[in-house]
Amino acid sequence: MKNNSAKGKHSYDSTSTELTINFFNRNVSEYPTEAGSVKFELVPVTKQKDLMINHARMYAQQEYDRIMELVAVLEKQAQQIKRRLAVTDAVHAAVYQFQLVMGHIYWLVWDNRKQHTLLTQTGPDDWSSNAPENYEYQTRVKYMGDHTWQEIDENGNYVN
């Protein structure tokens, strides 16, 4: 080992092959370079790839599940809007003879005698005696600020 182009204490030009490899520093090589070197294990590349793929799949599945939860929320909201539009269409098809007030609750009623839907301010329990026999109360509705109608349950909560 006469040649030493780097002129370093632990470096030398390697002539292990028929070509000269300039500046071979055995101290910075990650693999043993001499017969008396420390034993090392080869990195199990296939096992490492399997672990990486498993981690990638796990995180991708978590992200997919998170996205599907968001899709479920959006799907529920779309169904609520669709129902709200159906209620709005039913109210606009109903007959009424009064001025509507936003935020107030009304009733959709099927009049069996006249064979059409009515929008009334009087619920089935609001009559001094009994509700008219020809009325079939369908649902309570609330006139919203965006000019749509929302279905309301007996407790005053929105029906989804």
Secondary structure as UniProt FT lines:
FT   TURN            5..6
FT   TURN            9..10
FT   STRAND          11..14
FT   STRAND          21..25
FT   TURN            26..28
FT   TURN            35..36
FT   HELIX           45..93
FT   TURN            102..103
FT   STRAND          105..111
FT   TURN            112..115
FT   STRAND          116..120
FT   TURN            124..125
FT   TURN            133..134
FT   STRAND          135..143
FT   TURN            145..146
FT   STRAND          149..152
FT   TURN            154..155
//
